[in-house]
C-alpha cells in the first residue's frame, strides 16, 4: 500500500475516495475515526488519509486528485443582470441556469 494524500477533513476524504474509485483506482480511507482523539494526539496525526492498494496507480491517482482539487471556476452574467461567480451553475437571484458556452 502507498499513501496518496492527507485530507483536511473526512467529508473531502470520502468524496475524493469515491471519485477515484469510480475512475478505477483502488483506494481506501484510513484514520477516518481519529478526529475524536484530536487533542490527545497531535491534530495533524488525526486527519484522514487516502491510501492506494496498488502503488503502480500512484501517478494516475495523483493526476486525478489534482484535477479534483483544482476545478476551474467560471464567472458569468445572468440574463437578469446578476454576476455569478465561482462554481455556481444557477443564478442565485432569479434561478436561471448557466448558459452553455
Helices and strands as residue ranges (DSSP letters): E 2-6, H 10-22, E 27-30, G 34-37, G 43-45, E 49-52, G 55-57, H 58-69, E 76-77, E 83-84
